[in-house]
Amino acid sequence: MFSKILCISLFAFCSLPSYGQNEIVQGPFKIDGDKAIYFQRESNPDFPLGLYYDSGTKKTQVDKYEVDGDTPNIDTVFFMKIHNVKNVIVLISWNQLHQAESINGNTYQVYAYKYSNDSLFINDMITKDPELNGMDGEFNGDEVHFKYKNVASIKKYIKNKYN
């Protein structure tokens, strides 16, 4: 009996460090029928957040988000058509606090992913748009403001520039 209790206790103790890893932190969000996307916590300390596509038969990592001063935060997720193709739009932010450099605020990046032919892949045209990443707060002593921090402003910008 003692050996069973010891074995169970040892198993529970050894599994504690992995608790919380590979945990879904947002979603699933239905993209088409039974197909969905979700965000999952990862065990990689440099890339602690991943975006996954679940086709109903297979789960695939589409992207991963790195640590940049802080862990990545999912601020918003929405769907919109760009050139008549469904896209998933994701706004990720990172808190920035570096007192020696007079930095206190957030950095932002808008990511876009095309959904086509039962797959999801990065839309480089949107993701690499320099207007869709920036800073908000105090950086090097200057007050700066990022314009695209919500669904309405991101949608308006993309519609005006790309549709």
C-alpha positions in Angstrom: 0.0 0.0 0.0 2.8 2.4 0.9 4.5 1.8 -2.5 1.3 2.6 -4.3 0.9 5.9 -2.4 4.6 6.7 -3.0 4.3 5.9 -6.7 1.1 8.1 -7.1 2.7 11.0 -5.2 5.9 10.8 -7.3 3.9 10.7 -10.5 1.9 13.8 -9.4 5.0 15.7 -8.3 6.9 14.9 -11.6 4.0 16.1 -13.7 3.6 19.5 -12.0 6.2 21.3 -14.2 4.2 20.4 -17.3 0.9 21.6 -15.9 -0.5 24.4 -18.0 1.6 23.7 -21.1 -0.3 22.8 -24.3 -3.4 24.4 -22.7 -5.9 26.1 -25.0 -5.9 29.8 -24.0 -8.4 31.1 -26.6 -10.8 29.4 -28.8 -11.8 27.3 -30.5 -13.2 29.8 -33.1 -15.2 28.1 -35.9 -13.8 29.1 -39.3 -15.9 26.9 -41.6 -18.2 24.0 -40.6 -16.4 21.8 -38.1 -13.0 23.5 -38.9 -11.6 25.8 -36.2 -8.6 27.7 -34.9 -7.4 28.0 -31.4 -4.4 29.4 -29.4 -2.4 27.1 -27.2 0.2 27.7 -24.6 3.5 26.1 -25.6 6.3 24.6 -23.6 9.0 26.5 -25.6 9.9 29.5 -23.3 11.0 31.6 -26.4 7.7 30.9 -28.3 5.1 30.4 -25.5 2.0 30.8 -27.7 0.9 29.0 -30.8 -1.9 29.3 -33.3 -3.4 26.0 -34.5 -5.8 25.0 -37.2 -8.1 22.0 -36.6 -9.5 20.7 -39.9 -11.7 18.2 -38.1 -9.3 15.4 -38.9 -5.9 17.0 -38.3 -4.5 19.7 -36.0 -1.7 21.8 -37.4 0.4 24.6 -35.9 0.1 27.6 -38.2 2.2 30.1 -36.4 4.0 30.7 -33.1 4.5 34.0 -31.2 7.7 34.8 -29.5 8.6 36.6 -26.3 9.5 40.2 -26.9 10.2 41.9 -23.6 7.2 40.0 -22.2 5.0 37.1 -23.2 2.6 37.6 -26.1 -1.0 38.6 -25.4 -3.9 37.9 -27.8 -5.8 41.2 -27.9 -8.3 40.4 -30.6 -9.2 37.7 -33.2 -11.7 38.2 -36.0 -12.5 37.1 -39.5 -12.8 39.2 -42.6 -12.6 38.8 -46.4 -9.6 40.3 -48.2 -9.8 40.0 -52.0 -12.8 37.6 -51.5 -10.7 35.2 -49.4 -11.6 34.6 -45.7 -8.8 35.7 -43.4 -8.2 35.3 -39.7 -6.9 38.6 -38.2 -5.0 38.4 -34.9 -3.7 41.4 -32.9 -0.9 40.4 -30.5 0.7 42.7 -28.0 3.6 42.6 -25.6 4.0 44.7 -22.5 7.3 46.7 -22.5 8.9 48.1 -19.3 12.5 49.1 -19.4 13.0 52.0 -17.0 16.7 52.6 -17.9 15.6 53.3 -21.5 12.4 55.2 -20.5 10.2 52.6 -22.1 6.8 51.9 -20.6 4.0 50.7 -22.9 3.0 48.0 -25.4 4.2 46.9 -28.8 1.6 45.6 -31.2 1.6 43.4 -34.3 -1.4 42.5 -36.6 -1.1 39.1 -38.1 -3.3 37.8 -41.0 -3.9 34.2 -42.1 -5.6 33.2 -45.4 -8.1 30.4 -45.2 -8.3 28.6 -48.6 -8.6 25.0 -49.8 -9.0 23.6 -46.3 -5.8 25.1 -45.0 -4.7 28.2 -43.1 -1.5 30.0 -44.0 0.2 33.3 -43.3 -0.9 36.3 -45.4 2.4 38.1 -45.8 0.9 41.1 -47.5 -1.0 42.1 -44.3 1.4 40.6 -41.7 4.4 42.5 -43.2 2.6 45.8 -43.6 4.8 48.2 -41.5 1.7 50.3 -40.5 0.3 47.2 -38.7 3.0 47.0 -36.1 4.0 49.6 -33.7 4.3 51.0 -30.2 2.0 52.7 -27.8 3.1 54.4 -24.6 6.4 56.0 -23.6 9.4 55.0 -25.7 12.8 56.6 -25.2 11.0 59.4 -23.3 8.6 60.2 -26.2 4.9 59.5 -26.1 3.8 57.4 -29.1 0.4 56.0 -30.1 -0.4 52.9 -32.2 -3.5 53.5 -34.3 -4.7 49.9 -34.8 -5.5 48.5 -31.4 -9.1 47.3 -32.0 -11.3 45.4 -34.6 -12.8 48.6 -36.1 -9.6 50.4 -36.7 -7.8 47.3 -38.1 -10.8 46.5 -40.4 -11.0 50.0 -41.7 -7.3 50.2 -42.5 -7.3 46.8 -44.3 -10.5 47.6 -46.3 -9.1 51.0 -47.4 -5.7 49.7 -48.4 -6.3 46.2 -49.7 -9.9 45.8 -50.9 
